[in-house]
Amino acid sequence: MQVLLKGGATSLQRLVPIWSVSHRLIHPSVTRLAGARAPTSVDLPDRAKVVICGGGIAGTSIAYHLAKLGWNDVLLLEQGNLTCGTTWHSVGLVGLLKGQSVLGQVSRWSAELYESLKEETDIDTGFRVTGSVSVAQTQDRLTSFKRLQAREREIGTECEIVTPSEIEKLVPYLRTTDLVGGIYSPKDGRTDASNTVMALAKASRSNGVNIVEGVQVNKIRSENGRVSAVETSHGTVKCEYFVNCGGQWARDIGLKSDPIVRVPLHSVEHQYMITKPIPGVEPQKYPYVRDTDVGNYLIDWGGGFLAGMFAKKGKPLFFDGIPEKSEFLSMPEDWDHFAPHLQGFLKRVEGAEKAEVQQLFNGPESFTPDGLPLFGPAPEIDNYFVMAGMSSQGIVYSGGLGRVMAEWIVKGHASLNTWCMDVRRFTEYHNNKAFLRDRVTETEGNAYHNPYPGDVNFETGRMLRCSPLFGAQRQAGAVFAEKGGVERPVYFMNPANQEALYDDLQKGSFGKPAWFDYVSEEYWACRESVCLMDMSSFSKFELESDGPEACALLQKLCPNEMDMAIGSVAHTPMLNERGGYENDCSVARVSENKYFIISPTQQLRRGFKWISKHLPSDGSVQLRDVTSHYTGINVLGPRARSVLQRLTTTSVALVDMKPFTVRDISIGYANAVRAISVTHAGEDGCVLYIPNEMAINVYNSLMSAGKSYGIRNVGYYALRWLRIEKLFAYWADDFNDTHTPYEIGREHRVKFDKDIDFIGKSALLAHKKAGIRFRLTQFTLEDHDTDYHHWPAGGEPIYRNGQYTGLVTSSGYGPSLGKIVCLGWVTNSDPMTHEYITKASYEVDVAGQRYKAKATLYPHKQATRHALIG
Ligand SMILES: Cc1cc2nc3c(=O)[nH]c(=O)nc-3n(C[C@H](O)[C@H](O)[C@H](O)COP(=O)(O)OP(=O)(O)OC[C@H]3O[C@@H](n4cnc5c(N)ncnc54)[C@H](O)[C@@H]3O)c2cc1C
């Protein structure tokens, strides 16, 4: 097989048909659809309870599940024919090993659904269980597979680590000499995406859903902040719910409402090559293959092979707009882009050099800034839901996600915690098109190319949001990572060393990280002297009224006491009706009728929406998002008060400014600096919320006032170690909207005696009575060598007396304990006592190796003891 790249014809290229002319003859799915043109005359109803926009796998799956739940007053509108967006050209792989429980769970539901549809509809979806093998060319990749295998323990998906010779037996046509192993997933399947949609559509129709092709949604109307109607190319349809399943068009559909709905995704070219039939290649005889180190997947197809790619550097598409006529769209082939993948195919498959290419297919698919879908309720308009941005996983996810979405619409909440995919995790800033165009160049390949655990340090789309301290921090040697688009220093190092360590730092690690010594120093500085940490990314809201309404609202939203003395701060959940953590915040009462609310960075859109949804309709309470108005500087450590005192005339001594208090003080030249004496790290000190234009002045003043105390900058990795050691759980990292305060040991933040029917009260009372079956617990690894062993990074299974009991949620090193410390879940089918949790033997499985662990429900003394200096 020979392909000449960068221009010039070769014998091989002459064999390649021009896709745009002949694709309907080649792609098996499309031949079945040929002739199914959109009707010329359309009879639209003038109302429907739910309108779904988009007749791909996402839209039809939601329609199917809504009807199953008894909601059949559903209208699905498709501008062309069903499947004509991205779905028709999908390969249809349904792989179950996803590395995150929720993703694995929805994938399993998809597989079960696609298999069952034949019996229900008489349409063979083409779903077959063939299994799959992912091969490892490097030890690091194999380690990532071992982590994956351990993780799958939670939902019980079968899989096994295999040797190169076992791979050869499973897939005899593979060359395995360069492999170190792989992971075999026997229950992985493949389906025919178009037939699957046809089966979903047939079942939906027979359950009463109205599916209309050839109708374009032009506008989504809302009244009083709630979906009210949809304007289409064929008239207006009144409705109560709208679901945007517009695939790569979903961002544009989001712009067709007032207010606009942000759906941050961008189209990317996605290619696969199909060979002509090869003698001896039998259909569906062997598992399909992922060669992740080169970003390839490989499957038998039409008697030959299909080799697909996940490009390390994706090619964004349609920056200036998706063409008006885009049904069954494909792009010109790009052999240059496919070149490394072609090499990978030739290297991997026995006799591949003799294969003849039938076509290189190039189809558009939309990707998101982190490569996970956009799912759930849009915060901008009530009853507006989104399921799009499938990032090349739309077939495997849609069956299961459609089920969760239908439940969400019908019941008002999801049965699974889908926060990692929630559309609200992104801010309005992420919807910028230039940002999206640049970022998706990385997200296409990331799932295949990055084997390391933890945060992904994207190189593109950076510096989207920067605090006013960014320049000063960069000069001081900050290494940044982004959260919610905000650049946050994770640690500081001598800028001269940064270049030398760049590759190690970028690459990631399974073991002791390259930055270990820097973060250790920062940790000890926080415990022993004084440090500055930039907390600007936290979400900040102001709530105010003329009378007592703001207080009354917070009393309803929060189980903790909100009618506290002016100048007090309370840490409190905001619970949903099921008693789960909708938000976790610090609330400061700054005056009689004014509160300042600090929430996690990720809560910017979700937290704001939750409060605004409960505002009194008479307009008596005002809610403002002031996140971008204030810079947050955490001054922490035993010397923090001494440094602050040098810069203010207000007494900041412990007796005058106790923990959990707030006051507006002047620091240096700056007035109206809001000082909240909670450091989120369990150390003494406070966070200063400074109007942005004065932030650099305050920062410089603090730096010079603290010089004699050895003041220094510290980053978020030190905060992580500090808070994990002290058993401070973080929302989204450790717990979510399915967990109650009892399950994370925060019952003291629930005040049943405040005599107010706060949201979630009855659910909590019931929970208290029934006892807890989940408990967040701290573990220290006892026989783990931090220098030589792999480190946990979250997602590791925990075993209690040899039985699986839960997963690690977050982990770090505990310098004062000299051990790895993890937070994670202990679960039981019956209510648990403290003894059940602590009087047992535990192990944590890190990449296939189990380490002894000690469980505790309270932090160790060494981690909380304050250094007594001065
Ligand atoms: C080459 C390739 C291979 C793939 N292989 C796999 C795979 O093996 N496994 C896997 O899980 N995924 C795979 N995918 C991804 C998968 O195909 C997609 O994620 C999935 O099809 C997306 O489905 P969807 O319903 O979200 O979008 P679409 O299928 O694009 O459906 C959206 C629909 O909305 C319609 N629409 C848009 N605007 C309007 C409007 N204003 N009014 C009315 N209708 C409108 C469009 O016409 C379109 O039909 C692959 C993708 C590609 C490109």
Ligand as a Chemical Component Dictionary entry (heavy atoms), coordinates in Angstrom:
data_LIG
# 
_chem_comp.id                   LIG 
_chem_comp.type                 NON-POLYMER 
_chem_comp.pdbx_formal_charge   0 
_chem_comp.three_letter_code    LIG 
# 
loop_
_chem_comp_atom.comp_id 
_chem_comp_atom.atom_id 
_chem_comp_atom.alt_atom_id 
_chem_comp_atom.type_symbol 
_chem_comp_atom.charge 
_chem_comp_atom.model_Cartn_x 
_chem_comp_atom.model_Cartn_y 
_chem_comp_atom.model_Cartn_z 
_chem_comp_atom.pdbx_ordinal 
LIG C1  C1  C 0 -16.386 9.388  11.200 1  
LIG C2  C2  C 0 -17.188 9.239  12.449 2  
LIG C3  C3  C 0 -17.200 8.019  13.116 3  
LIG C4  C4  C 0 -17.924 7.882  14.296 4  
LIG N1  N1  N 0 -17.927 6.695  14.956 5  
LIG C5  C5  C 0 -18.560 6.571  16.145 6  
LIG C6  C6  C 0 -18.576 5.356  16.854 7  
LIG O1  O1  O 0 -18.002 4.360  16.407 8  
LIG N2  N2  N 0 -19.219 5.292  18.048 9  
LIG C7  C7  C 0 -19.846 6.373  18.579 10 
LIG O2  O2  O 0 -20.399 6.294  19.677 11 
LIG N3  N3  N 0 -19.884 7.547  17.903 12 
LIG C8  C8  C 0 -19.248 7.669  16.722 13 
LIG N4  N4  N 0 -19.277 8.849  16.030 14 
LIG C9  C9  C 0 -19.994 9.974  16.605 15 
LIG C10 C10 C 0 -21.482 9.865  16.385 16 
LIG O3  O3  O 0 -21.754 9.526  15.054 17 
LIG C11 C11 C 0 -22.123 11.202 16.739 18 
LIG O4  O4  O 0 -21.688 11.621 18.008 19 
LIG C12 C12 C 0 -23.618 11.083 16.753 20 
LIG O5  O5  O 0 -24.084 10.573 15.539 21 
LIG C13 C13 C 0 -24.224 12.458 17.029 22 
LIG O6  O6  O 0 -25.601 12.276 17.034 23 
LIG P1  P1  P 0 -26.563 13.519 17.260 24 
LIG O7  O7  O 0 -27.935 13.016 17.231 25 
LIG O8  O8  O 0 -26.087 14.269 18.451 26 
LIG O9  O9  O 0 -26.260 14.482 16.029 27 
LIG P2  P2  P 0 -26.707 14.351 14.506 28 
LIG O10 O10 O 0 -26.713 12.969 14.038 29 
LIG O11 O11 O 0 -25.875 15.294 13.727 30 
LIG O12 O12 O 0 -28.188 14.847 14.536 31 
LIG C14 C14 C 0 -28.532 16.208 14.661 32 
LIG C15 C15 C 0 -29.683 16.486 13.729 33 
LIG O13 O13 O 0 -30.223 17.763 13.986 34 
LIG C16 C16 C 0 -30.734 18.254 12.774 35 
LIG N5  N5  N 0 -30.908 19.703 12.890 36 
LIG C17 C17 C 0 -29.919 20.617 13.068 37 
LIG N6  N6  N 0 -30.443 21.857 13.117 38 
LIG C18 C18 C 0 -31.769 21.724 12.985 39 
LIG C19 C19 C 0 -32.838 22.646 12.976 40 
LIG N7  N7  N 0 -32.633 23.954 13.112 41 
LIG N8  N8  N 0 -34.077 22.166 12.819 42 
LIG C20 C20 C 0 -34.315 20.838 12.689 43 
LIG N9  N9  N 0 -33.319 19.914 12.683 44 
LIG C21 C21 C 0 -32.070 20.358 12.842 45 
LIG C22 C22 C 0 -29.679 17.852 11.782 46 
LIG O14 O14 O 0 -30.159 17.846 10.472 47 
LIG C23 C23 C 0 -29.277 16.492 12.288 48 
LIG O15 O15 O 0 -29.932 15.455 11.628 49 
LIG C24 C24 C 0 -18.609 8.991  14.817 50 
LIG C25 C25 C 0 -18.605 10.199 14.136 51 
LIG C26 C26 C 0 -17.916 10.319 12.945 52 
LIG C27 C27 C 0 -17.909 11.629 12.249 53 
# 
loop_
_chem_comp_bond.comp_id 
_chem_comp_bond.atom_id_1 
_chem_comp_bond.atom_id_2 
_chem_comp_bond.value_order 
_chem_comp_bond.pdbx_ordinal 
LIG C1  C2  SING 1  
LIG C2  C3  SING 2  
LIG C2  C26 DOUB 3  
LIG C3  C4  DOUB 4  
LIG C4  N1  SING 5  
LIG C4  C24 SING 6  
LIG N1  C5  DOUB 7  
LIG C5  C6  SING 8  
LIG C5  C8  SING 9  
LIG C6  O1  DOUB 10 
LIG C6  N2  SING 11 
LIG N2  C7  SING 12 
LIG C7  O2  DOUB 13 
LIG C7  N3  SING 14 
LIG N3  C8  DOUB 15 
LIG C8  N4  SING 16 
LIG N4  C9  SING 17 
LIG N4  C24 SING 18 
LIG C9  C10 SING 19 
LIG C10 O3  SING 20 
LIG C10 C11 SING 21 
LIG C11 O4  SING 22 
LIG C11 C12 SING 23 
LIG C12 O5  SING 24 
LIG C12 C13 SING 25 
LIG C13 O6  SING 26 
LIG O6  P1  SING 27 
LIG P1  O7  DOUB 28 
LIG P1  O8  SING 29 
LIG P1  O9  SING 30 
LIG O9  P2  SING 31 
LIG P2  O10 DOUB 32 
LIG P2  O11 SING 33 
LIG P2  O12 SING 34 
LIG O12 C14 SING 35 
LIG C14 C15 SING 36 
LIG C15 O13 SING 37 
LIG C15 C23 SING 38 
LIG O13 C16 SING 39 
LIG C16 N5  SING 40 
LIG C16 C22 SING 41 
LIG N5  C17 SING 42 
LIG N5  C21 SING 43 
LIG C17 N6  DOUB 44 
LIG N6  C18 SING 45 
LIG C18 C19 SING 46 
LIG C18 C21 DOUB 47 
LIG C19 N7  SING 48 
LIG C19 N8  DOUB 49 
LIG N8  C20 SING 50 
LIG C20 N9  DOUB 51 
LIG N9  C21 SING 52 
LIG C22 O14 SING 53 
LIG C22 C23 SING 54 
LIG C23 O15 SING 55 
LIG C24 C25 DOUB 56 
LIG C25 C26 SING 57 
LIG C26 C27 SING 58 
# 
